[in-house]
Every structure is written in structure tokens, then in C-alpha cells.
């Protein structure tokens, strides 16, 4: 199967947050399973435009960054489509197109019209990034509209948790049957190690026998650290 992923960030391009890790890990895992995987993302100075990394074909797209965020996303989508057409002429027709978050919805719109099956993954929503609240400014409305449209045109939607699935169903009326929950994966070998838990706690001024909760993530509503604090009395 030949799969094209569209994402504005990658560990092998420009990294902005956790989306880069998720998309890089997913594409590499698919390549290991035998898929021919292509990732269309942004170029930055010092990197090749096209290369193969860990089995994944990386295509770094060049475009003019000037303009507001919506204009930026549109120009990025056009650049990705230009590279997509060139790559397809060389490698053959893609079987599946997979878009990640609202930045690439313009590209998904064009490819949907060409007849490609579309998978759309929501790693977050504009509502969630805004602290689980609605915004009155025009960018909030426009980005939210793109998120709705991405869910509407997709053949299937994936997201990372049941909570996110419920959020998408509530915000954008995406039907239950259309959404699959695919949690982010981890590399177990990076976490399996022998250590003295008491010594680790002491290093941070915690008694060796005291219960300890570890939170890994940004201090943002989207990641839910406040839920751990609220749960402590219970």
C-alpha cells in the first residue's frame, strides 16, 4: 500500500510540538509493516528537499511563509500538492491520503475531489487549544470551520482518545461510526530500565516511600494536568 501523509511538522523537518513525534512514529511504524510511506511536510534551511529516513520518504515543501495563519496554511497545502503530483508521477498512484490537523485541510479538499480516500486525524481542536472554550476572533472561527470540513470530507477520522472522540462528535457532529480511536504509541525499550525508585525520589526531595505521580506533558489544558490535581483528594 502506498500512503501519503500530510503534516505541517515532523522530527525530520520543522518541529513545533508533540504532533511531530506522533506523525514521525506513525509513518515509521507503517513503513516497518511493509507500506510505502511518504510524508509531505515543511522544509527548513540545511535539509534536503527529498530524502528517505528510517524507511519513510520525506518530501519537504518550500513556500512563502508571509501572511496570516490561514494564508500560510493555504500556501503550504498548495506546495504539498505540487510535490504530491511530482512524487506520484515517479512512484505511482497513492492508495490512501492521510491528513493531520487543520493546517492541511485545503490539500485534503483537493485530493478528495480527485477521488482519493481520505483519513483525517485530529490530534487536538481549536476549542481544546483555547482552554476548552470558544473564541470570538475570526481566526478561531475560520480554523474551527476547517476542522469541521476536514471531518466532513474524510472517509474515516482517527483521534487519540475516547475523550477526543467525544469532543469531535460534540463540536463538529462527526458520527460515531466514522471515528476510530488510535492512541499514540511509545517505544517500550526507551522506558524499560532498572533503577532504584527511592533514589530517584530523593533526588527531587521526595521521601523514598512517599507516593508519587509523574505527569509527562505540557502544562496546558489540552494535556489535562489539572485533572491529576483535582483527583488527589479522591
C-alpha angles and dihedrals in degrees: 000000000000111000129187119203122195118199134148093223140040139165086246096050128020116344121203104158147322093319089076092057093045095050094042091050093047095049093047091049091051091050090052088053090059103264121135099236128193123185119200111200142138126301124227131190115279096030131102117251092230130019142138117246123181090341095311123113106228118202113188112200125214122213143141110281095197119116136047122315096267091050090047091054093048093051091046091052091051091050091048091051091051090054091043091058092049093048093047091054089055102039104026135251119329119240097204138017120207121192125194120211130328098300092081101039091107089059091046089053092056094045092047088056089052090057103255118146108247130212114190121195121199110203089174141340132239088244090055094044087054092060096271092300139108122252128216098208120103096244091059091052094046095047091046089051090053090050090052091048093048090055091045097054097039119103088211133009125208129191137173105249145013088251091057090046090055090047092054093047091050099042102038105018092239106168120248094240092058097057125078121190111226111173119213112264131226135206103247094199089066091060103037108097140129114249142152105251092197092055091050091052092048090054088064096041095260121134110254092238098042117112112252132194118202119207119193113192147064119304093250136120088244091064096046105228089149089064090063091051092048091049096054096088090052 
